[in-house]
Structure formats: structure tokens, C-alpha cells
């Protein structure tokens, strides 16, 4: 099966948008916003605990709920953009992220703060993967390394800025909002990104007769990622109880079942949730392992710095 990528107007050939670099700035702002949110909450933990009287378990979910949902739904968000339109998913993601940020800023209880943090993770999973897709379909091959380099630079910058900005905003206590300002600051940025995205981003999607969501693959991959990510973000603080080890071990057979399922769909000529051809070269899995190790170590370091420095 051959899959063609085209704009919503039905044009088969790639037509470069003269506004593509402005579009990149818009999506990078949204990417900056979502990445900052992974780290900015770390410095607000003591303030949130004091005001909302959160328990240790609740505070864990405030921090980890966003990351967990984001990780589990990221691949699905990317495929939804391919099928239903990348611009549409990006704008929906930015809108949900912005609304959830406002709700987090006014959350009166730990439970509602956890719920709104989870919905923020859903919004981030909808908009983040579209950034890569926009570059892939909207830029010439010679321009893509520069564009992807900008994405990497923004991601690294955001992880550091999140800590510094969070500390500054809480210390400044703008408008007497305390820790709530770290969530509310996303609202104006999100609204600008939403409006600019409507004006500057051109719609694109995968054009194929069988472009439908792989629901079985979504279920299997989501379970696999949950079993793998949940004990990593929660189990360590809980002292690695037996259930966390069992979850990690169970993720292996679920991943194998997912790969077999996707292989059978490929034989049937159906659209896959994850392209299995990526794993033919050792560079891809080795790159994934490298990113996993470096991101885990770097994120853990920033979390500890925020708490103890």
C-alpha cells in the first residue's frame, strides 16, 4: 500500500508555503509551552502542598499525571493528526492545553488540580507530535535539518527555563496569585498560538482509502506504555514495591503482542499505528534507548535541583 501525503485541498505534490518559517515559530511556541509545563511545576511543589494541604500521593499525581498521560497518548495523537488533519489536532490540543492551564490556576482542591493536569497532558499529546509532522510535510528536505535543530534547541531551553521561570514567578507573587501564576501564564501564550495557528498553518493529512484509526493498536500500545511509564514515575518514590516490578515485566509481553498485531495489519495492507520499517535499522532503536537514558537522567537531575538548591 502506498500512502500519499497531501494538503486538504487534494494536491498531491508538495507545495511549500512561503509562511512556513512563521508557522514554525508558532508551533515552537506551543512546544515550548508544553515542555516548560513538565518542569515548571517542580518548583511549586512546596507552595501547592501548603495551600491545598495535599498528601504525598496527591502531589505525586499532580507532577506525574501530566507526564504519564502525555507519554501514553503521544503516538496516538500523532496518528490522529495524520488521519483527521494535523492543523485540526494541533489547534484542538492548544485549545485544551490553554483551557486546562486556566482551570489549574483556579483549582480549589488537589483532586481538581490532578484532573486538570491530566487534561493538560491530553492536550499536549495532541499538539506536540504535529510539530514534527508540520516540518516533514511543510519544509523542503534541505530545510528540515535546520527546522528540527530549532525544535531540539527549544526543547532543551524549555527544560531549563521552566525551573527558572517557575521560581521567579512564585517569588514575585504576581497579583498575589502565588503558585497559581505558573499555570495562568500559559493562557495568553496559548491564545496567541491558537490565533496565529489558525492564520498561518496549512492543513495536511495522510490521503489513503484506509486512513482509519487502528483502535486495537491504540489499546495495546496504550496499555504497554502505561505499564512501563507508570511504575517509573510513581514506583521509585514508593520504594519500588512488587506491583511496580510486575508492571514493568508485563509491559514486555504486551509490547510483543502489539508488534505481532501491527505485523498482521501490515500483511493485510492496513494503515499502521507505528511503522515497523523503522526498526529495520539498528540506528532507530539505539537512538530511542539513548534518548530514553539521557532524558531520564536529565529530567531527574532538574527535579532534584528544584527541590534541594
C-alpha angles and dihedrals in degrees: 000000000000119000120204123201115214142153122266089261089069099247111152099200122074111256114192115227111227088217093055095113091052088049089053091054090053095050091043089056089054090046090050090051095051094045094047088053090062091062108023094074092060094075092047096058097099092047093048092048092053097046102039096031091229123184122233091257092050092050090051090055092047089057100034101034092076095047094044096052091041092054095045096049101036097095092043090051090054093050092047088056091051091052106035101027131289095230091051094051092044093053092045089050094049091047094050092044092050094046091047090050090056091048091049089053091057099035109139097194141033092247094056092044090054092048093049092047088054092051088050088056089053090052092048091050089053097050105032100066091049089067091068091044092051090055093045095052101028103048134062115250091252091054098048098080090056092047094047089047089057090051091053092047092050092048093052092044092049093055090058098036090053092064096043096042092047093052092047095049094048093046091048090050091204113209088352091285096128113186092356091076091070088068099036092054087072093062100076092039091050094048092051091048090048094052094042091047091055090053103038109030119087118213119248136168143162109279112210136124091241098047097136130130116269097231094178091051091047091053095046095044093045091052091046094050093044092052090049102039102037097063090044094055097036108021097066094059089046092055096257098284121197094266091059092054091047091051091053091049093047091053090069098062090041090054090050091050089050092052092049090048092051091047090055091049089051090054088052091053094244128145110267128221090220123021107240091200088076089073095055090087120060089220093075100052091039089051090050091052091049092051091046093053097042094045093047093051095042095047091048091050093051091048092053093045090054092053103041108029 
